């Protein structure tokens, strides 16, 4: 589950794409907490098919409900960027990498440099780079597969800062269809 702040109004209509720079990926269940989805004047729950999708949208692990994942992500972030980073510093970098104005920002990458867990855009579709394949994304999991190109440029959907963390060894949790 993701969080970008309060995106809906009191009638549960989406009125903005984000409210805060802190885009996080949370556990669905944590300490028995229960919420009504889209509670007025509370954050709007966003649901992702898996963690790789959340990362491609520019969300990082939550420091509260996913503490161990957050600490691992942060340590790898610091190793990649060569400095100690506060959560605000990480979120500031990610915010600049994920948006072009209000639209999704994409970046150029090379297939030979992409780690598993990265999302790319090809032929108008989103594909997960996983082992020797590209897996076609859908809201229900992964479907069509094709061989992963070993060379060439590609449009990255996953922000570069997160691609670096994936390359450093962070392995996102994937939907079971990724393993079929």
Secondary structure in CASP SS format (residue, H / E / C, confidence):
PFRMAT SS
TARGET T0000
AUTHOR 0000-0000-0000
METHOD secondary structure of the structure
MODEL  1
X C 1.00
X E 1.00
X E 1.00
X C 1.00
X C 1.00
X C 1.00
X C 1.00
X E 1.00
X C 1.00
X C 1.00
X C 1.00
X C 1.00
X C 1.00
X E 1.00
X C 1.00
X C 1.00
X C 1.00
X C 1.00
X C 1.00
X C 1.00
X C 1.00
X C 1.00
X C 1.00
X E 1.00
X E 1.00
X C 1.00
X C 1.00
X C 1.00
X C 1.00
X C 1.00
X C 1.00
X C 1.00
X C 1.00
X C 1.00
X C 1.00
X C 1.00
X C 1.00
X C 1.00
X C 1.00
X C 1.00
X C 1.00
X C 1.00
X C 1.00
X C 1.00
X E 1.00
X E 1.00
X C 1.00
X C 1.00
X C 1.00
X C 1.00
X H 1.00
X H 1.00
X H 1.00
X H 1.00
X H 1.00
X H 1.00
X C 1.00
X C 1.00
X C 1.00
X E 1.00
X E 1.00
X C 1.00
X C 1.00
X C 1.00
X C 1.00
X C 1.00
X H 1.00
X H 1.00
X H 1.00
X H 1.00
X H 1.00
X H 1.00
X H 1.00
X H 1.00
X H 1.00
X H 1.00
X H 1.00
X H 1.00
X H 1.00
X H 1.00
X H 1.00
X C 1.00
X C 1.00
X C 1.00
X C 1.00
X C 1.00
X H 1.00
X H 1.00
X H 1.00
X H 1.00
X H 1.00
X H 1.00
X H 1.00
X H 1.00
X H 1.00
X H 1.00
X H 1.00
X H 1.00
X E 1.00
X E 1.00
X C 1.00
X C 1.00
X E 1.00
X E 1.00
X C 1.00
X C 1.00
X E 1.00
X E 1.00
X E 1.00
X E 1.00
X H 1.00
X H 1.00
X H 1.00
X C 1.00
X C 1.00
X C 1.00
X C 1.00
X C 1.00
X E 1.00
X E 1.00
X E 1.00
X E 1.00
X C 1.00
X C 1.00
X E 1.00
X E 1.00
X E 1.00
X E 1.00
X E 1.00
X E 1.00
X C 1.00
X C 1.00
X E 1.00
X E 1.00
X E 1.00
X E 1.00
X E 1.00
X E 1.00
X C 1.00
X C 1.00
X E 1.00
X E 1.00
X E 1.00
X E 1.00
X E 1.00
X E 1.00
X E 1.00
X C 1.00
X C 1.00
X C 1.00
X C 1.00
X C 1.00
X E 1.00
X E 1.00
X E 1.00
X E 1.00
X C 1.00
X C 1.00
X C 1.00
X H 1.00
X H 1.00
X H 1.00
X H 1.00
X H 1.00
X H 1.00
X H 1.00
X H 1.00
X C 1.00
X C 1.00
X C 1.00
X C 1.00
X C 1.00
X C 1.00
X C 1.00
X C 1.00
X H 1.00
X H 1.00
X H 1.00
X H 1.00
X C 1.00
END
